Amino acid sequence: MNTILRNSTAEAVISSLGAELVNFKRTDTGTEYMWSGDAAYWTGRSPVLFPIIGAAMGGEIKVDGQAYKLANHGFARRSEFTLVEASETQAVYRLSHSESTLASYPYPFHLFLTYTLSGSTLEISYRVENPGGQEIFFQLGTHPAFNCPIGGEGSFTDYYLEFGQPERLERLFLNKTGQIIQGTSETLLEDGNLLPLNHEMFAHDALVFRNVRSQSVALKSKQSDRSVTVAFTGFPDLGIWQPKNAPFLCIEPWHGVADSEGFSGEIHDKQGVISLPPEGRFTSSLTITFN
């Protein structure tokens, strides 16, 4: 089931499956900013990554010495969320632990996504609560995919990313099964904030960056005034991705990254893992603004 948020400037459509943003468009021109989900490239549009990011070593996590099978990016993106409340410009979704989730992630939790539309900005607030009696561990990430070129104007190589602050971006590499290759990296930015885009930079999967300084990244073109800005709080890591020669780009603020090659630890040993005490809560946010 879809929920539509609308004002005089923009319209956003959210699916209850994964509480996923599937459309975000400017109403006066009809310009669509989100990827269509065409299976020729990738069926996703803006999945939430929970309770892990990327690929777990061997496709499983370990908790108190026991192994649990868990697919890449976790189960939230393929789970049906409950619509808790909705208005013309706001919708709140919830996913809670169940017999199914406990079979692959043995912790009780409540995951809330709140979408709020204001002008040309859509804010997505994330909240994880621990209703149980023991500490829980998880990673949390975003994965929005934006049409690029925006509105079909120009070519992909006209576009660049503009970071909110000067960055030294050290790109980590992933192996064929999605683990981070230890000891291998490449510097893509050295005290700068503009990163030109080309398809070849994604030949070895996603660009993975740890501990970025910026709290915003804008997708801009040298040939057009149309742009999208992604701002975020509570997400220190960042993934940038597209399938081969795809007409879209994913800008993915994360809290945590995939396992490194040879990782044998438990879930609490994963990079960027978040811990919550009993009755604790974690909050973060992502905003998407079009120009």
ChimeraX commands (.cxc) that place a marker at each C-alpha (Angstrom):
marker #1 position 0.00,0.00,0.00 radius 0.5
marker #1 position 1.25,3.46,-0.89 radius 0.5
marker #1 position 0.89,6.72,1.01 radius 0.5
marker #1 position 1.03,10.02,-0.87 radius 0.5
marker #1 position 2.34,13.22,0.71 radius 0.5
marker #1 position 1.61,16.40,-1.23 radius 0.5
marker #1 position 1.93,20.17,-1.01 radius 0.5
marker #1 position 1.92,22.95,-3.60 radius 0.5
marker #1 position 5.56,22.25,-4.55 radius 0.5
marker #1 position 6.19,18.52,-4.32 radius 0.5
marker #1 position 4.70,15.07,-4.09 radius 0.5
marker #1 position 6.24,12.05,-2.35 radius 0.5
marker #1 position 5.01,8.46,-2.52 radius 0.5
marker #1 position 6.01,5.91,0.13 radius 0.5
marker #1 position 5.36,2.18,-0.03 radius 0.5
marker #1 position 4.53,0.20,3.10 radius 0.5
marker #1 position 6.87,-2.51,1.78 radius 0.5
marker #1 position 10.15,-1.46,3.34 radius 0.5
marker #1 position 8.65,1.96,4.19 radius 0.5
marker #1 position 10.45,2.87,0.96 radius 0.5
marker #1 position 10.29,6.21,-0.80 radius 0.5
marker #1 position 9.35,5.33,-4.37 radius 0.5
marker #1 position 8.62,8.74,-5.92 radius 0.5
marker #1 position 9.60,12.33,-5.20 radius 0.5
marker #1 position 8.68,14.86,-7.85 radius 0.5
marker #1 position 8.23,18.56,-8.43 radius 0.5
marker #1 position 4.55,19.18,-9.08 radius 0.5
marker #1 position 4.68,22.21,-11.40 radius 0.5
marker #1 position 7.05,20.60,-13.92 radius 0.5
marker #1 position 6.46,16.92,-13.15 radius 0.5
marker #1 position 10.21,16.36,-12.81 radius 0.5
marker #1 position 10.82,13.04,-11.03 radius 0.5
marker #1 position 13.95,12.85,-8.91 radius 0.5
marker #1 position 13.81,9.23,-7.71 radius 0.5
marker #1 position 14.90,6.22,-9.76 radius 0.5
marker #1 position 12.04,4.20,-11.26 radius 0.5
marker #1 position 13.11,0.77,-10.00 radius 0.5
marker #1 position 13.50,-0.62,-13.54 radius 0.5
marker #1 position 14.66,-4.24,-13.12 radius 0.5
marker #1 position 17.02,-3.84,-16.09 radius 0.5
marker #1 position 19.36,-2.08,-13.64 radius 0.5
marker #1 position 18.05,-2.31,-10.06 radius 0.5
marker #1 position 14.61,-2.78,-8.53 radius 0.5
marker #1 position 15.33,-0.67,-5.45 radius 0.5
marker #1 position 14.55,3.00,-5.07 radius 0.5
marker #1 position 15.33,4.05,-1.52 radius 0.5
marker #1 position 15.55,1.04,0.82 radius 0.5
marker #1 position 16.35,1.31,4.52 radius 0.5
marker #1 position 19.32,-0.82,5.58 radius 0.5
marker #1 position 18.74,-2.56,8.92 radius 0.5
marker #1 position 20.03,-4.30,11.03 radius 0.5
marker #1 position 23.22,-4.55,8.95 radius 0.5
marker #1 position 24.81,-2.68,6.06 radius 0.5
marker #1 position 26.27,-4.48,3.09 radius 0.5
marker #1 position 27.39,-8.08,3.16 radius 0.5
marker #1 position 28.01,-10.03,6.35 radius 0.5
marker #1 position 30.91,-12.47,6.18 radius 0.5
marker #1 position 29.53,-15.80,4.99 radius 0.5
marker #1 position 26.04,-14.32,4.87 radius 0.5
marker #1 position 25.58,-14.58,8.62 radius 0.5
marker #1 position 25.96,-12.69,11.89 radius 0.5
marker #1 position 27.04,-14.10,15.23 radius 0.5
marker #1 position 25.36,-13.33,18.54 radius 0.5
marker #1 position 26.62,-14.95,21.74 radius 0.5
marker #1 position 28.44,-17.60,19.74 radius 0.5
marker #1 position 25.42,-18.56,17.61 radius 0.5
marker #1 position 25.25,-17.94,13.86 radius 0.5
marker #1 position 22.19,-16.42,12.17 radius 0.5
marker #1 position 21.67,-16.18,8.41 radius 0.5
marker #1 position 21.13,-12.59,7.33 radius 0.5
marker #1 position 20.97,-11.31,3.76 radius 0.5
marker #1 position 22.85,-8.26,2.47 radius 0.5
marker #1 position 21.57,-4.99,3.98 radius 0.5
marker #1 position 19.31,-6.89,6.39 radius 0.5
marker #1 position 15.58,-7.61,6.28 radius 0.5
marker #1 position 13.88,-4.22,6.78 radius 0.5
marker #1 position 13.86,-3.39,3.07 radius 0.5
marker #1 position 11.80,-6.53,2.32 radius 0.5
marker #1 position 9.49,-6.25,5.34 radius 0.5
marker #1 position 5.96,-4.88,5.48 radius 0.5
marker #1 position 5.83,-1.83,7.75 radius 0.5
marker #1 position 2.77,-0.65,9.66 radius 0.5
marker #1 position 1.47,2.82,8.84 radius 0.5
marker #1 position 1.07,4.31,12.33 radius 0.5
marker #1 position -0.32,7.70,11.31 radius 0.5
marker #1 position -0.61,9.88,8.23 radius 0.5
marker #1 position -1.62,13.37,7.15 radius 0.5
marker #1 position -1.29,15.33,3.92 radius 0.5
marker #1 position 2.38,16.05,4.60 radius 0.5
marker #1 position 3.54,13.45,7.13 radius 0.5
marker #1 position 3.56,9.66,7.47 radius 0.5
marker #1 position 4.94,7.47,10.27 radius 0.5
marker #1 position 5.85,3.81,9.69 radius 0.5
marker #1 position 6.88,1.14,12.18 radius 0.5
marker #1 position 8.58,-2.26,11.94 radius 0.5
marker #1 position 8.84,-4.34,15.10 radius 0.5
marker #1 position 10.44,-7.65,15.97 radius 0.5
marker #1 position 8.51,-10.78,15.10 radius 0.5
marker #1 position 9.00,-14.51,14.98 radius 0.5
marker #1 position 10.44,-14.05,11.49 radius 0.5
marker #1 position 12.96,-11.33,12.42 radius 0.5
marker #1 position 14.05,-13.09,15.60 radius 0.5
marker #1 position 15.06,-16.11,13.50 radius 0.5
marker #1 position 17.76,-14.03,11.77 radius 0.5
marker #1 position 18.37,-11.24,14.29 radius 0.5
marker #1 position 17.71,-12.33,17.87 radius 0.5
marker #1 position 16.93,-8.93,19.38 radius 0.5
marker #1 position 13.64,-7.17,20.09 radius 0.5
marker #1 position 13.38,-3.74,18.41 radius 0.5
marker #1 position 11.06,-1.06,17.05 radius 0.5
marker #1 position 12.17,0.78,13.90 radius 0.5
marker #1 position 10.26,3.98,13.02 radius 0.5
marker #1 position 10.54,6.01,9.82 radius 0.5
marker #1 position 8.81,9.39,9.78 radius 0.5
marker #1 position 8.44,11.21,6.45 radius 0.5
marker #1 position 7.73,14.95,6.58 radius 0.5
marker #1 position 7.20,17.04,3.43 radius 0.5
marker #1 position 7.86,20.80,3.59 radius 0.5
marker #1 position 8.20,22.79,0.38 radius 0.5
marker #1 position 10.78,21.06,-1.82 radius 0.5
marker #1 position 12.29,19.18,1.13 radius 0.5
marker #1 position 11.42,15.69,2.33 radius 0.5
marker #1 position 12.79,14.78,5.75 radius 0.5
marker #1 position 13.12,11.14,6.76 radius 0.5
marker #1 position 13.64,10.61,10.48 radius 0.5
marker #1 position 14.84,7.24,11.75 radius 0.5
marker #1 position 14.32,5.97,15.29 radius 0.5
marker #1 position 15.34,2.62,16.72 radius 0.5
marker #1 position 14.06,1.61,20.14 radius 0.5
marker #1 position 15.12,-1.27,22.37 radius 0.5
marker #1 position 12.05,-2.58,24.24 radius 0.5
marker #1 position 13.88,-5.59,25.68 radius 0.5
marker #1 position 15.92,-6.28,28.76 radius 0.5
marker #1 position 19.36,-6.60,27.17 radius 0.5
marker #1 position 21.69,-4.46,25.08 radius 0.5
marker #1 position 21.14,-4.72,21.33 radius 0.5
marker #1 position 23.50,-4.06,18.40 radius 0.5
marker #1 position 22.75,-2.96,14.84 radius 0.5
marker #1 position 23.82,-0.89,11.87 radius 0.5
marker #1 position 21.53,1.53,10.06 radius 0.5
marker #1 position 21.78,2.99,6.59 radius 0.5
marker #1 position 19.99,4.76,3.75 radius 0.5
marker #1 position 20.06,4.00,0.01 radius 0.5
marker #1 position 18.19,6.64,-2.06 radius 0.5
marker #1 position 18.66,6.44,-5.84 radius 0.5
marker #1 position 18.35,9.63,-7.92 radius 0.5
marker #1 position 17.80,9.95,-11.63 radius 0.5
marker #1 position 21.02,11.09,-13.27 radius 0.5
marker #1 position 20.74,12.91,-15.59 radius 0.5
marker #1 position 17.93,14.69,-13.74 radius 0.5
marker #1 position 14.97,15.18,-16.06 radius 0.5
marker #1 position 16.96,13.54,-18.84 radius 0.5
marker #1 position 19.06,16.67,-19.33 radius 0.5
marker #1 position 22.64,16.14,-20.53 radius 0.5
marker #1 position 24.83,13.14,-19.76 radius 0.5
marker #1 position 26.09,11.43,-16.61 radius 0.5
marker #1 position 29.55,12.94,-17.00 radius 0.5
marker #1 position 28.06,16.44,-16.77 radius 0.5
marker #1 position 27.37,15.71,-13.11 radius 0.5
marker #1 position 29.45,16.00,-9.97 radius 0.5
marker #1 position 29.05,15.68,-6.21 radius 0.5
marker #1 position 29.46,18.76,-4.06 radius 0.5
marker #1 position 30.29,18.00,-0.42 radius 0.5
marker #1 position 29.33,20.39,2.34 radius 0.5
marker #1 position 32.93,20.63,3.57 radius 0.5
marker #1 position 36.39,20.03,2.10 radius 0.5
marker #1 position 37.08,16.31,2.33 radius 0.5
marker #1 position 39.92,13.86,2.14 radius 0.5
marker #1 position 38.01,10.94,0.68 radius 0.5
marker #1 position 39.76,7.58,0.89 radius 0.5
marker #1 position 37.77,5.08,-1.13 radius 0.5
marker #1 position 37.59,1.52,0.25 radius 0.5
marker #1 position 37.14,-1.40,-2.15 radius 0.5
marker #1 position 34.78,-4.36,-1.98 radius 0.5
marker #1 position 35.53,-7.89,-3.14 radius 0.5
marker #1 position 33.19,-9.98,-5.30 radius 0.5
marker #1 position 31.14,-11.09,-2.29 radius 0.5
marker #1 position 30.82,-7.58,-0.86 radius 0.5
marker #1 position 33.44,-7.59,1.88 radius 0.5
marker #1 position 35.89,-4.71,2.34 radius 0.5
marker #1 position 39.35,-5.55,1.04 radius 0.5
marker #1 position 41.82,-4.76,3.78 radius 0.5
marker #1 position 44.90,-2.68,2.96 radius 0.5
marker #1 position 43.52,-1.43,-0.38 radius 0.5
marker #1 position 42.22,2.10,-0.89 radius 0.5
marker #1 position 42.32,5.04,-3.29 radius 0.5
marker #1 position 42.26,8.77,-2.57 radius 0.5
marker #1 position 39.52,10.42,-4.65 radius 0.5
marker #1 position 39.58,13.83,-3.00 radius 0.5
marker #1 position 42.42,15.60,-1.22 radius 0.5
marker #1 position 41.11,18.61,0.71 radius 0.5
marker #1 position 38.42,19.40,-1.86 radius 0.5
marker #1 position 34.66,19.30,-2.07 radius 0.5
marker #1 position 33.88,18.61,-5.74 radius 0.5
marker #1 position 33.95,15.04,-7.07 radius 0.5
marker #1 position 33.36,14.70,-10.86 radius 0.5
marker #1 position 31.38,11.62,-11.86 radius 0.5
marker #1 position 31.94,9.01,-14.55 radius 0.5
marker #1 position 30.67,5.46,-15.02 radius 0.5
marker #1 position 34.15,3.92,-14.84 radius 0.5
marker #1 position 34.63,4.86,-11.16 radius 0.5
marker #1 position 31.99,2.23,-10.27 radius 0.5
marker #1 position 33.65,-0.62,-12.16 radius 0.5
marker #1 position 34.68,-2.12,-8.81 radius 0.5
marker #1 position 31.33,-1.72,-7.05 radius 0.5
marker #1 position 30.39,1.07,-4.64 radius 0.5
marker #1 position 32.59,3.87,-3.40 radius 0.5
marker #1 position 32.80,3.37,0.37 radius 0.5
marker #1 position 33.99,6.18,2.66 radius 0.5
marker #1 position 34.39,6.08,6.44 radius 0.5
marker #1 position 33.97,9.08,8.74 radius 0.5
marker #1 position 33.13,11.82,6.25 radius 0.5
marker #1 position 33.19,15.37,7.65 radius 0.5
marker #1 position 30.33,16.75,5.59 radius 0.5
marker #1 position 26.69,16.52,6.56 radius 0.5
marker #1 position 25.42,17.20,3.05 radius 0.5
marker #1 position 26.14,16.03,-0.49 radius 0.5
marker #1 position 24.59,17.65,-3.57 radius 0.5
marker #1 position 24.20,16.07,-7.01 radius 0.5
marker #1 position 24.77,18.89,-9.52 radius 0.5
marker #1 position 25.36,19.38,-13.23 radius 0.5
marker #1 position 27.63,21.68,-15.19 radius 0.5
marker #1 position 24.89,21.97,-17.82 radius 0.5
marker #1 position 21.69,22.37,-15.76 radius 0.5
marker #1 position 20.35,24.22,-12.72 radius 0.5
marker #1 position 18.48,21.13,-11.54 radius 0.5
marker #1 position 20.05,19.51,-8.50 radius 0.5
marker #1 position 19.34,17.31,-5.48 radius 0.5
marker #1 position 20.87,17.84,-2.04 radius 0.5
marker #1 position 21.04,15.07,0.55 radius 0.5
marker #1 position 21.66,16.29,4.10 radius 0.5
marker #1 position 22.07,13.94,7.05 radius 0.5
marker #1 position 22.71,13.67,10.77 radius 0.5
marker #1 position 23.76,10.58,12.67 radius 0.5
marker #1 position 25.32,8.90,9.62 radius 0.5
marker #1 position 29.14,9.17,9.69 radius 0.5
marker #1 position 29.85,6.86,6.74 radius 0.5
marker #1 position 28.89,7.12,3.09 radius 0.5
marker #1 position 28.36,4.88,0.08 radius 0.5
marker #1 position 28.07,6.10,-3.52 radius 0.5
marker #1 position 26.88,3.51,-6.06 radius 0.5
marker #1 position 25.37,2.70,-9.39 radius 0.5
marker #1 position 25.17,-0.51,-11.48 radius 0.5
marker #1 position 27.11,-0.55,-14.74 radius 0.5
marker #1 position 26.21,2.49,-16.87 radius 0.5
marker #1 position 22.94,3.03,-14.99 radius 0.5
marker #1 position 21.00,6.30,-15.44 radius 0.5
marker #1 position 20.88,6.95,-11.70 radius 0.5
marker #1 position 23.15,7.45,-8.71 radius 0.5
marker #1 position 22.73,6.31,-5.11 radius 0.5
marker #1 position 23.89,8.65,-2.32 radius 0.5
marker #1 position 23.86,6.51,0.83 radius 0.5
marker #1 position 24.64,7.91,4.28 radius 0.5
marker #1 position 25.34,4.99,6.64 radius 0.5
marker #1 position 26.14,4.22,10.26 radius 0.5
marker #1 position 28.47,1.27,9.70 radius 0.5
marker #1 position 29.90,-0.59,6.71 radius 0.5
marker #1 position 30.16,-4.16,5.41 radius 0.5
marker #1 position 32.41,-6.72,7.08 radius 0.5
marker #1 position 36.07,-6.84,6.09 radius 0.5
marker #1 position 37.57,-9.92,4.50 radius 0.5
marker #1 position 38.20,-12.61,7.08 radius 0.5
marker #1 position 35.95,-11.04,9.72 radius 0.5
marker #1 position 35.08,-13.62,12.36 radius 0.5
marker #1 position 33.71,-11.50,15.20 radius 0.5
marker #1 position 30.24,-11.09,16.60 radius 0.5
marker #1 position 27.72,-8.44,15.65 radius 0.5
marker #1 position 29.02,-6.11,18.38 radius 0.5
marker #1 position 32.45,-6.23,16.69 radius 0.5
marker #1 position 31.19,-4.95,13.31 radius 0.5
marker #1 position 32.50,-1.59,12.08 radius 0.5
marker #1 position 30.29,1.34,12.99 radius 0.5
marker #1 position 27.89,-0.79,15.02 radius 0.5
marker #1 position 25.37,1.00,17.25 radius 0.5
marker #1 position 24.59,-0.29,20.74 radius 0.5
marker #1 position 21.39,0.43,22.64 radius 0.5
marker #1 position 20.79,-0.33,26.32 radius 0.5
marker #1 position 17.40,-1.57,27.51 radius 0.5
marker #1 position 14.74,1.10,26.85 radius 0.5
marker #1 position 17.30,3.07,24.83 radius 0.5
marker #1 position 16.68,4.80,21.51 radius 0.5
marker #1 position 18.80,5.92,18.55 radius 0.5
marker #1 position 17.79,8.71,16.18 radius 0.5
marker #1 position 19.15,9.98,12.87 radius 0.5
marker #1 position 17.78,11.80,9.84 radius 0.5
marker #1 position 18.07,12.29,6.11 radius 0.5
marker #1 position 16.64,15.19,4.10 radius 0.5
marker #1 position 16.23,15.33,0.32 radius 0.5
marker #1 position 15.80,18.76,-1.28 radius 0.5
marker #1 position 15.42,19.42,-5.00 radius 0.5
marker #1 position 16.22,22.64,-6.81 radius 0.5
marker link #1:1,2 radius 0.2
marker link #1:2,3 radius 0.2
marker link #1:3,4 radius 0.2
marker link #1:4,5 radius 0.2
marker link #1:5,6 radius 0.2
marker link #1:6,7 radius 0.2
marker link #1:7,8 radius 0.2
marker link #1:8,9 radius 0.2
marker link #1:9,10 radius 0.2
marker link #1:10,11 radius 0.2
marker link #1:11,12 radius 0.2
marker link #1:12,13 radius 0.2
marker link #1:13,14 radius 0.2
marker link #1:14,15 radius 0.2
marker link #1:15,16 radius 0.2
marker link #1:16,17 radius 0.2
marker link #1:17,18 radius 0.2
marker link #1:18,19 radius 0.2
marker link #1:19,20 radius 0.2
marker link #1:20,21 radius 0.2
marker link #1:21,22 radius 0.2
marker link #1:22,23 radius 0.2
marker link #1:23,24 radius 0.2
marker link #1:24,25 radius 0.2
marker link #1:25,26 radius 0.2
marker link #1:26,27 radius 0.2
marker link #1:27,28 radius 0.2
marker link #1:28,29 radius 0.2
marker link #1:29,30 radius 0.2
marker link #1:30,31 radius 0.2
marker link #1:31,32 radius 0.2
marker link #1:32,33 radius 0.2
marker link #1:33,34 radius 0.2
marker link #1:34,35 radius 0.2
marker link #1:35,36 radius 0.2
marker link #1:36,37 radius 0.2
marker link #1:37,38 radius 0.2
marker link #1:38,39 radius 0.2
marker link #1:39,40 radius 0.2
marker link #1:40,41 radius 0.2
marker link #1:41,42 radius 0.2
marker link #1:42,43 radius 0.2
marker link #1:43,44 radius 0.2
marker link #1:44,45 radius 0.2
marker link #1:45,46 radius 0.2
marker link #1:46,47 radius 0.2
marker link #1:47,48 radius 0.2
marker link #1:48,49 radius 0.2
marker link #1:49,50 radius 0.2
marker link #1:50,51 radius 0.2
marker link #1:51,52 radius 0.2
marker link #1:52,53 radius 0.2
marker link #1:53,54 radius 0.2
marker link #1:54,55 radius 0.2
marker link #1:55,56 radius 0.2
marker link #1:56,57 radius 0.2
marker link #1:57,58 radius 0.2
marker link #1:58,59 radius 0.2
marker link #1:59,60 radius 0.2
marker link #1:60,61 radius 0.2
marker link #1:61,62 radius 0.2
marker link #1:62,63 radius 0.2
marker link #1:63,64 radius 0.2
marker link #1:64,65 radius 0.2
marker link #1:65,66 radius 0.2
marker link #1:66,67 radius 0.2
marker link #1:67,68 radius 0.2
marker link #1:68,69 radius 0.2
marker link #1:69,70 radius 0.2
marker link #1:70,71 radius 0.2
marker link #1:71,72 radius 0.2
marker link #1:72,73 radius 0.2
marker link #1:73,74 radius 0.2
marker link #1:74,75 radius 0.2
marker link #1:75,76 radius 0.2
marker link #1:76,77 radius 0.2
marker link #1:77,78 radius 0.2
marker link #1:78,79 radius 0.2
marker link #1:79,80 radius 0.2
marker link #1:80,81 radius 0.2
marker link #1:81,82 radius 0.2
marker link #1:82,83 radius 0.2
marker link #1:83,84 radius 0.2
marker link #1:84,85 radius 0.2
marker link #1:85,86 radius 0.2
marker link #1:86,87 radius 0.2
marker link #1:87,88 radius 0.2
marker link #1:88,89 radius 0.2
marker link #1:89,90 radius 0.2
marker link #1:90,91 radius 0.2
marker link #1:91,92 radius 0.2
marker link #1:92,93 radius 0.2
marker link #1:93,94 radius 0.2
marker link #1:94,95 radius 0.2
marker link #1:95,96 radius 0.2
marker link #1:96,97 radius 0.2
marker link #1:97,98 radius 0.2
marker link #1:98,99 radius 0.2
marker link #1:99,100 radius 0.2
marker link #1:100,101 radius 0.2
marker link #1:101,102 radius 0.2
marker link #1:102,103 radius 0.2
marker link #1:103,104 radius 0.2
marker link #1:104,105 radius 0.2
marker link #1:105,106 radius 0.2
marker link #1:106,107 radius 0.2
marker link #1:107,108 radius 0.2
marker link #1:108,109 radius 0.2
marker link #1:109,110 radius 0.2
marker link #1:110,111 radius 0.2
marker link #1:111,112 radius 0.2
marker link #1:112,113 radius 0.2
marker link #1:113,114 radius 0.2
marker link #1:114,115 radius 0.2
marker link #1:115,116 radius 0.2
marker link #1:116,117 radius 0.2
marker link #1:117,118 radius 0.2
marker link #1:118,119 radius 0.2
marker link #1:119,120 radius 0.2
marker link #1:120,121 radius 0.2
marker link #1:121,122 radius 0.2
marker link #1:122,123 radius 0.2
marker link #1:123,124 radius 0.2
marker link #1:124,125 radius 0.2
marker link #1:125,126 radius 0.2
marker link #1:126,127 radius 0.2
marker link #1:127,128 radius 0.2
marker link #1:128,129 radius 0.2
marker link #1:129,130 radius 0.2
marker link #1:130,131 radius 0.2
marker link #1:131,132 radius 0.2
marker link #1:132,133 radius 0.2
marker link #1:133,134 radius 0.2
marker link #1:134,135 radius 0.2
marker link #1:135,136 radius 0.2
marker link #1:136,137 radius 0.2
marker link #1:137,138 radius 0.2
marker link #1:138,139 radius 0.2
marker link #1:139,140 radius 0.2
marker link #1:140,141 radius 0.2
marker link #1:141,142 radius 0.2
marker link #1:142,143 radius 0.2
marker link #1:143,144 radius 0.2
marker link #1:144,145 radius 0.2
marker link #1:145,146 radius 0.2
marker link #1:146,147 radius 0.2
marker link #1:147,148 radius 0.2
marker link #1:148,149 radius 0.2
marker link #1:149,150 radius 0.2
marker link #1:150,151 radius 0.2
marker link #1:151,152 radius 0.2
marker link #1:152,153 radius 0.2
marker link #1:153,154 radius 0.2
marker link #1:154,155 radius 0.2
marker link #1:155,156 radius 0.2
marker link #1:156,157 radius 0.2
marker link #1:157,158 radius 0.2
marker link #1:158,159 radius 0.2
marker link #1:159,160 radius 0.2
marker link #1:160,161 radius 0.2
marker link #1:161,162 radius 0.2
marker link #1:162,163 radius 0.2
marker link #1:163,164 radius 0.2
marker link #1:164,165 radius 0.2
marker link #1:165,166 radius 0.2
marker link #1:166,167 radius 0.2
marker link #1:167,168 radius 0.2
marker link #1:168,169 radius 0.2
marker link #1:169,170 radius 0.2
marker link #1:170,171 radius 0.2
marker link #1:171,172 radius 0.2
marker link #1:172,173 radius 0.2
marker link #1:173,174 radius 0.2
marker link #1:174,175 radius 0.2
marker link #1:175,176 radius 0.2
marker link #1:176,177 radius 0.2
marker link #1:177,178 radius 0.2
marker link #1:178,179 radius 0.2
marker link #1:179,180 radius 0.2
marker link #1:180,181 radius 0.2
marker link #1:181,182 radius 0.2
marker link #1:182,183 radius 0.2
marker link #1:183,184 radius 0.2
marker link #1:184,185 radius 0.2
marker link #1:185,186 radius 0.2
marker link #1:186,187 radius 0.2
marker link #1:187,188 radius 0.2
marker link #1:188,189 radius 0.2
marker link #1:189,190 radius 0.2
marker link #1:190,191 radius 0.2
marker link #1:191,192 radius 0.2
marker link #1:192,193 radius 0.2
marker link #1:193,194 radius 0.2
marker link #1:194,195 radius 0.2
marker link #1:195,196 radius 0.2
marker link #1:196,197 radius 0.2
marker link #1:197,198 radius 0.2
marker link #1:198,199 radius 0.2
marker link #1:199,200 radius 0.2
marker link #1:200,201 radius 0.2
marker link #1:201,202 radius 0.2
marker link #1:202,203 radius 0.2
marker link #1:203,204 radius 0.2
marker link #1:204,205 radius 0.2
marker link #1:205,206 radius 0.2
marker link #1:206,207 radius 0.2
marker link #1:207,208 radius 0.2
marker link #1:208,209 radius 0.2
marker link #1:209,210 radius 0.2
marker link #1:210,211 radius 0.2
marker link #1:211,212 radius 0.2
marker link #1:212,213 radius 0.2
marker link #1:213,214 radius 0.2
marker link #1:214,215 radius 0.2
marker link #1:215,216 radius 0.2
marker link #1:216,217 radius 0.2
marker link #1:217,218 radius 0.2
marker link #1:218,219 radius 0.2
marker link #1:219,220 radius 0.2
marker link #1:220,221 radius 0.2
marker link #1:221,222 radius 0.2
marker link #1:222,223 radius 0.2
marker link #1:223,224 radius 0.2
marker link #1:224,225 radius 0.2
marker link #1:225,226 radius 0.2
marker link #1:226,227 radius 0.2
marker link #1:227,228 radius 0.2
marker link #1:228,229 radius 0.2
marker link #1:229,230 radius 0.2
marker link #1:230,231 radius 0.2
marker link #1:231,232 radius 0.2
marker link #1:232,233 radius 0.2
marker link #1:233,234 radius 0.2
marker link #1:234,235 radius 0.2
marker link #1:235,236 radius 0.2
marker link #1:236,237 radius 0.2
marker link #1:237,238 radius 0.2
marker link #1:238,239 radius 0.2
marker link #1:239,240 radius 0.2
marker link #1:240,241 radius 0.2
marker link #1:241,242 radius 0.2
marker link #1:242,243 radius 0.2
marker link #1:243,244 radius 0.2
marker link #1:244,245 radius 0.2
marker link #1:245,246 radius 0.2
marker link #1:246,247 radius 0.2
marker link #1:247,248 radius 0.2
marker link #1:248,249 radius 0.2
marker link #1:249,250 radius 0.2
marker link #1:250,251 radius 0.2
marker link #1:251,252 radius 0.2
marker link #1:252,253 radius 0.2
marker link #1:253,254 radius 0.2
marker link #1:254,255 radius 0.2
marker link #1:255,256 radius 0.2
marker link #1:256,257 radius 0.2
marker link #1:257,258 radius 0.2
marker link #1:258,259 radius 0.2
marker link #1:259,260 radius 0.2
marker link #1:260,261 radius 0.2
marker link #1:261,262 radius 0.2
marker link #1:262,263 radius 0.2
marker link #1:263,264 radius 0.2
marker link #1:264,265 radius 0.2
marker link #1:265,266 radius 0.2
marker link #1:266,267 radius 0.2
marker link #1:267,268 radius 0.2
marker link #1:268,269 radius 0.2
marker link #1:269,270 radius 0.2
marker link #1:270,271 radius 0.2
marker link #1:271,272 radius 0.2
marker link #1:272,273 radius 0.2
marker link #1:273,274 radius 0.2
marker link #1:274,275 radius 0.2
marker link #1:275,276 radius 0.2
marker link #1:276,277 radius 0.2
marker link #1:277,278 radius 0.2
marker link #1:278,279 radius 0.2
marker link #1:279,280 radius 0.2
marker link #1:280,281 radius 0.2
marker link #1:281,282 radius 0.2
marker link #1:282,283 radius 0.2
marker link #1:283,284 radius 0.2
marker link #1:284,285 radius 0.2
marker link #1:285,286 radius 0.2
marker link #1:286,287 radius 0.2
marker link #1:287,288 radius 0.2
marker link #1:288,289 radius 0.2
marker link #1:289,290 radius 0.2
marker link #1:290,291 radius 0.2
view
